[in-house]
Amino acid sequence: MLNKILLHGRLTKDPELRQVGTDKLSLCNFTVAVDRPYSKGETKADFIQCQAWRQTAEFIFKYFSKGKLIVVEGMLNNNNYEKDGVKHYSYVVGVQNVSFGEGKNSSNGGHQEYIASDSKAVTLDDVDLSEFEELDDGDVPF
């Protein structure tokens, strides 16, 4: 069985961070607007609710704001409940990893400088790239 969600979209408003429980765990709620094909080349926007915990929550709150592109990897969780005899259906993406959807220079085609997960945040400075050769766009073989 597989439960995997991958989103690339823009935050609809600034992320909200709060501390919950007796352990004061960080919880960040945010909404990502993503496009989907509709008809004849048109698109419609879907607004996906997301929820991140711990270091990932703090990373999102610190580095993302309304309108920023974000890449979210997670799982779909249902939060169904019943109220006054009526069943309500609610879904949220449980965030596992996030990264920037664009670099500081948005003309770079989606360069990702950081990756964050529940365990750690990594920057390119933390990665040994000495084995790789830097190429110009004209040198890429595909």
N, C-alpha and C positions, 0 to 999 in steps of 0.2 A: 504494500500500500504506500501511496505517496501523497503528501500534503505539502506542496511547495508553491509559494507565490513570489513572483518577481515583478516589481513595479518600477517604472521610470516616469516621473511626473514632477509637478510643482506643488509646493506647500500652499495651501489656500489661506493660511494665516500663521502667525508665529506659534511655534510649539509651546505647549503648556507642561510645565514640570511641577510635580508635587511629591512629597514624601508620604508614604503610606505604611500602615501597620506599626507594630511595636518595634520592628527593626529599622523603621524609617527608610524603607527601600525607595529609590528614585523611580518614578513612573512618569513617562512622557507620552501624552496623547497628541496626535496631529492628524491632519487630513491631507491626502495626496490627490491632486486632480490629474487624471490620465485620460488620454484620448483613445477612442476605439473607432474602427471604421463603421460608418453608418450606411450610406448609399451614394452611389455615383461620385465617389471621391470625397464625400463629406465625412466629417467626424463628429462624434458626440463626446462630451466629457462625462466621465464617471468620477465620483468623489469617494475615495476609499479611506475608511477610518483605520488608523494604525496605532499600535500601543507598544512602547519599548520600555524595558526595565534596566535598572542598575547603570553600569557605565555607558551602555548604548544610549540610554535615556539622557544622561548628562551630556554626552557628546552631541546629540541632536539639538538639545536645548542651547548649547553653547555656540555651535557652528552653523545652524540653519535658521532661516527666517522666512517670512511670507514671500512667495514668488521664486524662491531658490529651487533649482532642480535637484532632485534626490533620487537615488537608486535604493530601493528597499527589497530585502530578501527576507522572507518569513513564512509563516504558516497561517492558514485560514482557521480562525476559531469562531465557533458560534456561541453567542451569549443569549440563547433563547430563554424566555421567561413567560410566566402566566400571570395576568393581572385581571381581576374581576371576571374570571372565567374565560378570558380571551388570551389566546396564545400569540405572543409577539416574537418575531424573528429578527435577530440582530447578528451581524457578523463584523469581526475586526481582524486585521492582520496582526498577528503576534510577531513583532520584528525580531529577527535574529542577527542580521547584519545590515549596515547602511554604508553608502559612500556618496561622494558628491557626484551629481549628474553632469557637472561641468567644472572645469578648472577656473582659476582666477581670471584667465583670459578665455571668455566663452567662445571665441572663434576657433578654439583648438579641437573641436569635434568631440567633446565629451571626455577629455582627459580627467582621470580620477587621481587625485593626489592623496587621499586618505581612505582608509577602510576602518570601520569600527564594528566590533562585535561585543557580545556580553563579556568576553574575556579580556580584550585589550583594544587599544586604538593604535594603528600602525601608520607611520608616515613613510614617504619614499626615502627619507634620511636614514630610516632604520633598516633598509633593505640593501644588501650588497649587490650592486649592479655591475661590478667590474668585469664579469664574464660576458657582458653584452656590448655590442657595438651600436653606437648611435647612428641612425640613418636619417637622411632627408626624406621628405615625402616622395620625391622622385625616385628614390632607391628601393622603395617597397615593392617586392615582386608580385603583388596581387592587387 
